[in-house]
Amino acid sequence: MSEISEQIQTLVPDYVRNLQVYQAGKPIEELTREKGITKISKLASNENPLGPSPFAIKKMTNALWDVHRYPDMNAFKVKTALGKLYKLKNENIILGNGSEGIMAYIARAFVQPGHEILTCENTFIGFYIIARSVGAKLKTVPLNNYRFDVKALAKSITKKTKIIYICNPNNPTGTYITKDEFDYLMSHVPSHVLVILDEAYFEFAKVRADYPDSMDYRYDNVLTLRTFSKAYGLSGIRIGYGFGHEDLISNLHKVKLPFEPGVIAQMGALGAIFDKPHLKRTITNNIRRYEETFKFLEENNFNPIPSATNFICFKTGSEEASKYMFEELLNHGVIIRQLKANEMPDYVRVSLGTKKEMKHFFKAMEAILPAYNKKFGRPS
Ligand SMILES: Cc1ncc(COP(=O)(O)O)c(C=O)c1O
């Protein structure tokens, strides 16, 4: 390293220097480039396999004529549509470049170096990275049977706790905390502690009678995060939203980059909110693919974890087995996700695609399993 670059490095605080770059699911183009494979099923990033709503596409296409103008920084139309959907005032809503964009605003507005954030192990790594990037101290408790452990979390709250992050349902395990568990946790959270409820997979989970829809609660210290990236099929344009008390939201607006999300993203979201049939098709496809995929994994003795989302996590038993499965599936054009970054190297995660994509996955698995089984068998 040259002397100048070493001096520049000293500008970077240790808590940034020590970060690991976020590892996204392998892009389709990368696999084509590397292996010349063209028939590819990407089942690695929990995206909507049906694509965006045609209504959203129309709105976004029309919006192309307006891109010489800055976006409406108050996102009036999207907030009003969300407000109608969830019976909220615009002051209770914030939009960002994906729900991760809003997590970054939360970190800027509410977290200082050394602040303690309480959460579980094996949850969404995007949140860990954002928290660490502002010098927060993460205090984690283990999951219990793959689920957020509200008792352990409640026990771990101390005077130092500033924020509690709950991923509900949890990525990468797909499990959720119930209404009773949420009530239990909230009865132990002091009112000055901020609770972040990450509900990226809300649309898939809400059909469960015991899933705590955060719209049914009104806590002044809870911020709910949701996204257009998953069930609404708009990951590529980056738009997510948060709901909370207006005093929380107004502080987030102070640190928000004014023109996030962009014009196209706002119009895409608006189209998606109004396209209820597309959302319904998405949920129906997901339910069917879930049943087939869960059954397939059970029949092959992988003991999948029951999931309330659009993905399923299952145990391979070792990092080596996960890597083997991942790489062999790549050779068949199927991209799944290894979970080393989530500190679950002995597990993998498969997103639920279309019927055709899941057939591709089943066939590829059937092709690789004889050799896989010989090498690794099943974890006890
Ligand atoms: C639990 C969870 N939260 C947030 C996100 C990020 O979503 P967005 O695209 O809205 O930033 C993801 C994406 O994988 C996720 O799984």
The ligand as an SDF file (V2000), in Angstrom:
LIG
                    3D

 16 16  0  0  0  0  0  0  0  0999 V2000
  -35.7540   -9.4290    5.9250 C   0  0  0  0  0  0  0  0  0  0  0  0
  -35.3740   -8.4880    4.8440 C   0  0  0  0  0  0  0  0  0  0  0  0
  -35.4180   -7.1790    5.0770 N   0  0  0  0  0  0  0  0  0  0  0  0
  -35.1010   -6.3020    4.1350 C   0  0  0  0  0  0  0  0  0  0  0  0
  -34.6870   -6.7080    2.8860 C   0  0  0  0  0  0  0  0  0  0  0  0
  -34.2960   -5.6880    1.8920 C   0  0  0  0  0  0  0  0  0  0  0  0
  -35.3280   -5.3490    1.0810 O   0  0  0  0  0  0  0  0  0  0  0  0
  -35.3030   -4.0760    0.1580 P   0  0  0  0  0  0  0  0  0  0  0  0
  -35.1400   -4.5780   -1.2180 O   0  0  0  0  0  0  0  0  0  0  0  0
  -36.6260   -3.4380    0.4020 O   0  0  0  0  0  0  0  0  0  0  0  0
  -34.1920   -3.1750    0.5850 O   0  0  0  0  0  0  0  0  0  0  0  0
  -34.6230   -8.0610    2.5890 C   0  0  0  0  0  0  0  0  0  0  0  0
  -34.1590   -8.5080    1.2810 C   0  0  0  0  0  0  0  0  0  0  0  0
  -33.7460   -9.6050    1.0590 O   0  0  0  0  0  0  0  0  0  0  0  0
  -34.9720   -8.9760    3.6020 C   0  0  0  0  0  0  0  0  0  0  0  0
  -34.9120  -10.2980    3.3910 O   0  0  0  0  0  0  0  0  0  0  0  0
  1  2  1  0
  2  3  1  0
  2 15  2  0
  3  4  2  0
  4  5  1  0
  5  6  1  0
  5 12  2  0
  6  7  1  0
  7  8  1  0
  8  9  2  0
  8 10  1  0
  8 11  1  0
 12 13  1  0
 12 15  1  0
 13 14  2  0
 15 16  1  0
M  END
$$$$
